[in-house]
Amino acid sequence: IKKFIVNGKEQTPPEQGDVEIIDQKQDTVKVPAGTFVCVYIKARVESQGQKMDAEQWINPRQIPIMGLAKMISQSRVGQTVAVLTSFKKH
């Protein structure tokens, strides 16, 4: 991470923590941007003494910038869900 900005203000990036892969398989995910065949990864992340689960559906061949189609993760403030709504390939 080069720079971490939250609500327009620069913050210290969170510590990397330990990551344990719980599951990894090929899966299909439907999001507003379309339906994608992805690699599904479920991981348990330990940071600052807390363990949180995270799920990601990624396809770096079809989706630019990290290949992320969908992500579900836990945080101290609750569940965070991110989905790809649209993109243009050039």
N, C-alpha and C positions, 0 to 999 in steps of 0.2 A: 504494500500500500504506500503510495507516494504522498497522498493527501486524503484526509478523512473529514468530510464536511457534513454537519448535521444542522438542519434549520438555518443554513447560511453561515454558520460559524465553524471555523476549523477546530477539530477535536483531536485528542491523542487516539491513534488507532487502537482497537482492542487487542489484547494479547492473543497470540496464535492458538494456544491451548493444545490439548491432545485430541486427536480424531481417531475414532474406531469405526471402521466400515462394518455395518451390520448386515447389509444386503446390497447386492449389485446385480442387475439383470437388464435384458432388453425389454422395453415396454413401449406402449403407445400412449400418448397423452393428447387430449383435445383441449385447446386454449382458444381465446378469441382470434388469434392470428392464424389458426389452422390446426390440423392434426399432424403430429410428428412421431416418427419412430425414434426413440431416444434410449440413452443409457439411463436407467433409474438407479440412484444411489441413496441409500438410507444410512446415515451416520450418527454417531453419538459424539458430541463435542463437549469436552470438559474445559472450562475456562473459569478461573478465579474460584475454584472449588465447587462449581456447579456443573451438572451434566444436563445437556439439552439435546434433543433429537432434531435432526434436519433431514429433509428429503429434497432431492433435486432430480429433474428430468432434463438431460442435456443432449444436444445434437450440434456439435461444432461445425459439421460439414454443411448443414443447411441454414443455421442461425448464426448471424454475425455477432461478434463481441461476446465471448465466453460460451456461446451456444445454449444459453439458459432459456428453456421454454416455460418451466414452472419451478417454483421453490416454496416449500413450507418449512418454517423453522420456529423454534420456541425461543423466547427471550425473557428477560426479567419482567417485561411489561405485557407479555402475552404472546399469542401466536401471530406470526408474520407470514403473509401469503403474497407471492409475486408471480404474475403470469404475463406472458408475452401477448400484447394486444395487437401489434402490427410491426412490420418492418419492410424495407425495400432492399432488394438485392441489386447491386449495380454491376 
